[in-house]
Amino acid sequence: MTAIVNFTGDANPYGGGDPYADYRTADFPFTQYADLADRRLGAGVIAANDEFFAQRENLLLPERAEFDPEHFGHKGKIMDGWETRRRRGASAEHPWPTADDHDWALVRLGAPGVIRGIVVDTAHFRGNYPQAVSVEATSVPGSPSPEDLLADDVKWTTLVPRTPVGGHAANGFAVSVEQRFTHLRVKQHPDGGIARLRVYGEVVPDPEWLAVLGTFDVVALENGGQAEDASNLFYSPATNTIQPGRARVMHECWETRRRRDQGNDWIRYRLAAQSEIRSLEIDTAYLKGNAAGWATVSVKDGDEGDWREILPRTRLQPDTNHRFVLPAPVVATHARIDIYPDGGISRLRLHGSLTEEGRTRLGARYQELGA
């Protein structure tokens, strides 16, 4: 596994110009996975013990944190992140925080799953970031309240032990716990500010819920689908194509750079489990001058299966949702969309239901992960 780069210590005070010019970051190996704490999936910061300077909800904003050097309010500098007040000791003789003092926030994952890595981003918190952070996780069914999660009988598993972090930096942590989680508890020691939280992992859906649904989108991220690979990620991630709902702006789509050869671009997906597909949709919403010209869709059953085309090369229209009913149901575990020659799509939907084998395997994995 690639070594995780660690950042510690203060960043330099802001000196003007591009505030990201001295931002410290790295290529983390786990960012290939979807962000389970994405607001589009329904994630939320449901509680925090303190948010005096900046509100907790900023942690999950999809855009990178912004910095306005002249933006002040009645409580001081307004930061784009979650920031708590400075902790103090118990008396004049002991004015410093204790070793155990910390602030916390509870995060509900938008889609429960196995966590592969976490980024605690302290962008623009140059001298007011936490000295260290830690992250715990739990799995609680239903829609628990903050009080439910903080009850004494809730078991929390440490994903990131208390670890020093750096200011104005993307602090990344690989996670190797094979368990399905629904909520996180993020702690900053003893106080300070965090701009963004990203939780990368694999969605593990509830098989009972999918069984009740019957027919559903078997490649959707929230149902356990995954964009495994793509030919080009220049402008945006392939995972955008399986996010909930329709794209609202172009950056919520998948768009490739312009080709200057005779090739084409593509995305390969893994379905929630083995499924029987009966219809599909290709949406080019908000892609007007850069939508793909044509597309084909292929599927295969099993890692060693052969690819078979279920939608021949078909002309696509800009900013349009295209729907296709298959002449007969098709069993598959993987899918692939090829676009010609380049451009993008906003969503791919594959409507169907799990096969008996798919239900059995998904149920077994659900149990193995402690759900």
PEURWO-V209422 format. One record per residue. N is the residue number from 1. SS is DSSP state (H for helix, E for strand, C for the rest). PHI is phi in radians with two decimals (none if undefined). PSI is psi in whole degrees, 0 to 359 (NA if undefined). Layout:
n = [N;N]
ss = [SS;SS]
phi = [PHI;PHI]
psi = [PSI;PSI]
This chain:
n = [1;2;3;4;5;6;7;8;9;10;11;12;13;14;15;16;17;18;19;20;21;22;23;24;25;26;27;28;29;30;31;32;33;34;35;36;37;38;39;40;41;42;43;44;45;46;47;48;49;50;51;52;53;54;55;56;57;58;59;60;61;62;63;64;65;66;67;68;69;70;71;72;73;74;75;76;77;78;79;80;81;82;83;84;85;86;87;88;89;90;91;92;93;94;95;96;97;98;99;100;101;102;103;104;105;106;107;108;109;110;111;112;113;114;115;116;117;118;119;120;121;122;123;124;125;126;127;128;129;130;131;132;133;134;135;136;137;138;139;140;141;142;143;144;145;146;147;148;149;150;151;152;153;154;155;156;157;158;159;160;161;162;163;164;165;166;167;168;169;170;171;172;173;174;175;176;177;178;179;180;181;182;183;184;185;186;187;188;189;190;191;192;193;194;195;196;197;198;199;200;201;202;203;204;205;206;207;208;209;210;211;212;213;214;215;216;217;218;219;220;221;222;223;224;225;226;227;228;229;230;231;232;233;234;235;236;237;238;239;240;241;242;243;244;245;246;247;248;249;250;251;252;253;254;255;256;257;258;259;260;261;262;263;264;265;266;267;268;269;270;271;272;273;274;275;276;277;278;279;280;281;282;283;284;285;286;287;288;289;290;291;292;293;294;295;296;297;298;299;300;301;302;303;304;305;306;307;308;309;310;311;312;313;314;315;316;317;318;319;320;321;322;323;324;325;326;327;328;329;330;331;332;333;334;335;336;337;338;339;340;341;342;343;344;345;346;347;348;349;350;351;352;353;354;355;356;357;358;359;360;361;362;363;364;365;366;367;368;369;370;371]
ss = [C;C;C;C;C;C;C;C;E;C;C;C;C;C;C;C;C;C;C;C;C;C;C;E;C;C;C;C;H;H;H;H;C;E;E;C;C;C;H;H;H;C;C;E;E;E;E;E;C;C;C;C;C;E;C;H;H;H;H;H;C;C;C;C;C;C;C;C;C;C;C;E;E;C;C;E;E;C;C;C;C;E;E;C;C;C;C;C;C;C;C;C;C;C;C;C;C;C;C;C;C;C;E;E;E;E;E;E;E;E;E;E;E;E;E;E;E;E;E;E;E;C;C;C;C;C;C;C;E;C;C;E;E;E;E;E;E;E;C;C;C;C;C;C;C;H;H;H;H;C;C;C;C;C;C;C;E;E;E;E;E;E;E;E;C;E;C;C;E;E;E;E;E;E;C;C;C;C;C;E;E;E;E;E;E;E;E;E;E;C;C;C;E;E;C;E;E;E;E;E;E;E;E;C;C;C;H;H;H;H;H;H;H;C;C;E;E;C;C;C;H;H;H;C;C;E;E;E;E;E;C;C;C;C;C;C;C;H;H;H;H;H;C;C;C;C;C;C;C;H;H;H;C;E;E;C;C;C;C;C;C;C;C;C;E;E;E;E;E;E;E;E;E;E;E;E;E;E;E;E;E;E;E;C;C;C;C;C;C;C;C;C;C;E;E;E;E;E;E;E;C;C;C;C;C;C;C;E;E;E;E;E;E;E;E;C;C;C;C;C;E;E;E;E;E;E;E;E;E;E;E;E;E;E;E;E;E;E;E;E;C;C;C;E;E;C;E;E;E;E;E;E;E;E;C;H;H;H;H;H;H;H;H;H;H;H;H;H;C;C;C]
phi = [none;-1.12;-1.12;-1.51;-1.27;-1.92;-2.07;-2.42;1.45;-1.18;-1.60;-1.18;-1.01;-1.09;-1.97;1.75;1.37;-1.17;-1.18;-1.61;-1.06;-1.95;-1.21;-1.76;-2.62;-2.73;-1.52;-1.58;-1.16;-1.59;-1.29;-1.21;-1.47;-1.30;-1.49;-1.23;-1.75;-1.29;-1.05;-1.15;-1.54;1.82;-1.20;-2.80;-1.66;-1.55;-2.91;-2.71;-1.35;-2.76;-2.56;-1.05;-1.64;-2.64;-1.31;-1.11;-1.07;-1.06;-0.98;-1.87;-1.04;-1.24;-1.40;-1.18;-1.12;-1.83;-2.37;-2.09;-1.10;-1.85;-1.57;-2.16;-2.28;-1.16;-1.72;2.19;-1.13;-1.59;-1.93;-1.59;3.05;-1.84;-2.36;-1.78;-1.25;-1.28;-1.37;-2.23;-1.36;-1.45;-2.77;-1.12;-1.31;-2.33;-1.39;-1.64;-1.08;-1.41;-1.12;-1.63;-1.15;-2.83;-1.92;-2.47;-2.43;-1.75;-2.07;-1.60;-1.16;-1.21;-2.41;-1.05;3.12;-1.58;-1.59;-1.82;-3.02;-2.32;-2.04;-1.78;-1.68;-1.87;-0.89;1.31;-1.57;-1.58;-2.23;-2.17;-1.52;-1.22;-1.18;-2.66;-2.32;-2.55;-2.38;-2.08;-2.42;-2.54;-2.20;-2.26;-1.23;1.34;-2.19;-1.18;-1.41;-0.97;-1.12;-1.07;-1.22;-1.57;-1.15;-1.15;-1.53;-1.46;-1.61;-1.90;-1.89;-1.31;-1.73;-2.23;-1.17;-0.94;-2.38;-1.07;-2.26;-1.88;-1.41;0.85;-2.67;-1.58;-1.66;-1.80;-2.40;-1.33;-2.14;-2.21;-1.63;-1.51;-2.68;-1.51;-2.12;-2.02;-2.46;-2.14;-2.12;-1.73;-2.08;-2.06;-1.96;-1.51;-2.89;2.22;-2.43;-2.22;-1.38;-2.47;-2.21;-2.14;-2.18;-1.64;-3.08;-1.95;-1.18;-2.16;-1.32;-1.40;-1.08;-1.16;-1.16;-1.14;-1.13;-1.18;-1.12;1.35;-1.65;-2.70;-1.42;-1.38;-1.90;-1.07;-1.02;-1.16;-1.72;1.85;-1.24;-2.61;-1.46;-1.41;-2.81;-2.68;-1.30;-2.71;-2.20;-1.07;-1.76;-2.86;-1.33;-1.15;-1.03;-0.97;-1.26;-2.12;-1.29;-1.13;1.21;-1.56;-1.08;-1.82;-2.57;-1.15;-1.29;-1.62;-1.81;-1.96;-2.32;-1.77;-1.20;-1.29;-1.43;-2.21;-2.38;-1.76;-1.55;-2.60;-1.87;-2.76;-2.31;-1.94;-2.13;-1.91;-1.33;-0.97;-3.02;-1.01;-2.40;-1.87;-1.60;-2.10;-2.75;-2.60;-2.31;-2.16;-1.90;-1.98;-0.89;1.21;-1.81;-1.89;-1.75;-2.34;-1.21;-1.04;-1.36;-2.47;-2.62;-2.21;-2.21;-2.23;-2.42;-2.53;-1.95;1.59;-1.04;-1.70;-1.25;-1.61;-1.26;-2.32;-1.40;-1.92;-2.33;-1.19;-0.97;-2.23;-1.18;-1.87;-1.80;-1.14;0.87;-2.47;-1.70;-1.79;-2.07;-2.40;-1.72;-1.31;-1.14;-2.66;-1.05;-2.20;-1.57;-2.76;-2.04;-2.36;-2.46;-2.57;-1.99;-1.92;-1.96;-2.27;-1.49;-2.77;1.93;-3.11;-2.33;-1.73;-2.57;-2.14;-2.13;-2.11;-1.64;-3.09;-2.58;-1.24;-1.37;-1.05;-1.09;-1.08;-1.09;-1.13;-1.19;-1.15;-1.11;-1.13;-1.15;-1.00;-1.23;-1.08;-1.55;1.44;-1.42]
psi = [143;135;140;126;135;139;136;163;169;153;166;150;150;127;13;165;207;115;344;2;326;21;136;123;177;167;107;135;340;357;359;340;166;155;107;345;25;131;331;337;352;13;157;152;103;347;156;149;339;135;48;315;326;138;150;329;337;337;326;10;137;331;156;154;142;158;124;107;343;8;102;154;191;337;358;205;130;120;150;82;194;120;130;165;167;130;149;159;186;340;174;329;335;73;355;151;154;169;336;352;137;162;156;156;140;128;126;122;144;327;117;148;189;126;128;339;155;138;120;105;121;31;129;353;90;321;5;26;164;152;324;162;160;154;130;160;155;167;111;122;164;213;73;147;167;322;321;316;331;3;155;336;1;128;125;136;129;121;321;109;165;117;133;145;168;157;151;56;154;106;108;144;121;144;137;28;116;81;149;127;154;333;154;153;112;129;138;132;126;342;186;210;143;131;308;154;127;134;101;134;193;127;134;100;163;114;330;322;317;324;321;323;324;268;130;177;106;353;356;141;315;341;5;3;162;135;107;323;161;155;332;130;34;314;332;158;149;334;335;330;348;19;160;152;182;153;142;339;167;328;357;8;185;121;135;164;165;129;146;31;192;18;194;167;160;162;139;135;153;129;169;321;181;130;161;109;134;340;165;160;140;115;132;28;134;3;105;307;2;19;153;146;318;164;150;153;131;158;162;158;107;156;326;6;165;143;138;137;127;344;113;170;118;136;133;148;149;148;47;143;119;129;139;129;127;145;334;148;147;130;133;158;341;156;160;135;131;129;150;133;334;195;236;171;161;323;148;128;132;107;130;206;161;143;171;317;319;316;318;313;320;320;321;316;321;317;320;331;10;15;NA]
